[in-house]
Amino acid sequence: MRVAVVDFTSNTPFFSRALSDALEGEGRLSIELISPLFYPEPEYLANARRPGWVVDWAIHGASRRSTRVPLRALEVLANLASLCRAILRGDYDVVHLQWVPEEDKQTVMMRLLRWACDLSGCLLTLSVHNAVPHDTEDANLRTIGSNLRLAHLLIFHSENVQKQAEARLDAQNPSAMIPCPHVSVGDLPSKKEARARLGEGNRPVVLLFGLIRPYKGLDLLHEAWPEVRNAYPDARLWVVGKPEGDIAEEHVKQIAVLPGVKLTDRYVTWREMLDFMAATDVAVFPYRDASQSGALMTAVSCGRPVVITPVEGLIEQTADLTSSSMAENISGPALAAALNDALENRQLLGIRAEEDRRRLEASPIGWATAARTMAERYRRALKELSHPDPQTNP
């Protein structure tokens, strides 16, 4: 079975690469990754198995957004056209799209892909990472739902996202819920080595990592941190990630002036991310809303204890962990109490987190099992596609 894993904007290169590698490792699949190079780290996908027709134009405007954005748009159009031609040639049995660019503004991409797939007998699969945008109040849910319904098969990675898609977007397509660890980490550096590179000593360290958006609760952490410093006067908070939007930038400015806060408000490389993860004692996710969190699963995959707020998507992802702590409610005082408890027990939680990491790799949500399940679902859906139920509308 020939599968194209597609990420037209290289939106989640680490997930897409991990998924492609896991599917290839399943043994009976031939995988190609349809993604341009990731402009902040072009080398990350440089040795991935990509077809020769994929164009990489956005990397030439990496230093200037005003150049990069139009190049990205042209790149998406060129790669979409080439993929449609490849589908019509019969190059693929399955096209597995990870994201629909501008999903609430257009359905042209999904209509073209569905047209090509229907003509060639190819299975159009769409991963639904987030059902509804968290920080876009005026998102057109009807258009998002239309895009979902154009897929032959939907893949969800959490029950929470699946419920939202079915309830709010009327996504009634054939679907599968296949949780997975989001990234493939490999070996981490030692805490001693990582802290030496980051210029950090032996003090307690809390990490907030990932793209910073208003719904991710940096303002809650701003409220909680003084209480943590009262309990642990030498504690350090690393805020690592690029803010997106004026509100997020203001939250970053406010927390940056608090004692013990170290700010890295830029994109960090994969290797830098591993150092930050290896060096931290606790990773915190003070979200006000979340369908699921790739950053959280990255921390879990790195063997880090996590502190979360009681948000449905995060609760689901941490349900089977022995190293997670949850605030009693979504507030600064509750978050501070949870962080203080986690820091007090950081050595025990660190041992449990490493056990969780090893267990995760061999569990039903580890990459090997997830890839096997996904391959089985592809095969079943292809069989249903070739022998449709006569009572089902196309």
HELIX and SHEET records of a PDB file:
HELIX    1   1 PRO A   13  GLY A   25  1                                  13    
HELIX    2   2 PRO A   42  TYR A   44  5                                   3    
HELIX    3   3 ALA A   58  GLY A   61  5                                   4    
HELIX    4   4 ARG A   65  LEU A   88  1                                  24    
HELIX    5   5 VAL A  108  SER A  120  1                                  13    
HELIX    6   6 LEU A  141  ARG A  149  1                                   9    
HELIX    7   7 GLU A  159  ARG A  168  1                                  10    
HELIX    8   8 LYS A  191  LEU A  198  1                                   8    
HELIX    9   9 PRO A  214  LYS A  216  5                                   3    
HELIX   10  10 LEU A  218  ALA A  231  1                                  14    
HELIX   11  11 ASP A  246  ALA A  256  1                                  11    
HELIX   12  12 TRP A  270  ALA A  279  1                                  10    
HELIX   13  13 GLY A  294  SER A  301  1                                   8    
HELIX   14  14 GLU A  312  THR A  318  1                                   7    
HELIX   15  15 GLY A  332  GLU A  344  1                                  13    
HELIX   16  16 ARG A  346  ALA A  362  1                                  17    
HELIX   17  17 TRP A  367  SER A  386  1                                  20    
SHEET    1   A 6 SER A  30  ILE A  34  0                                        
SHEET    2   A 6 ARG A   2  VAL A   6  1                                        
SHEET    3   A 6 VAL A  94  LEU A  97  1                                        
SHEET    4   A 6 LEU A 123  VAL A 128  1                                        
SHEET    5   A 6 LEU A 153  PHE A 156  1                                        
SHEET    6   A 6 SER A 175  MET A 177  1                                        
SHEET    1   B 6 VAL A 261  THR A 264  0                                        
SHEET    2   B 6 ARG A 236  VAL A 240  1                                        
SHEET    3   B 6 VAL A 205  PHE A 209  1                                        
SHEET    4   B 6 VAL A 282  PHE A 285  1                                        
SHEET    5   B 6 VAL A 306  ILE A 308  1                                        
SHEET    6   B 6 SER A 324  MET A 326  1                                        
END                                                                             
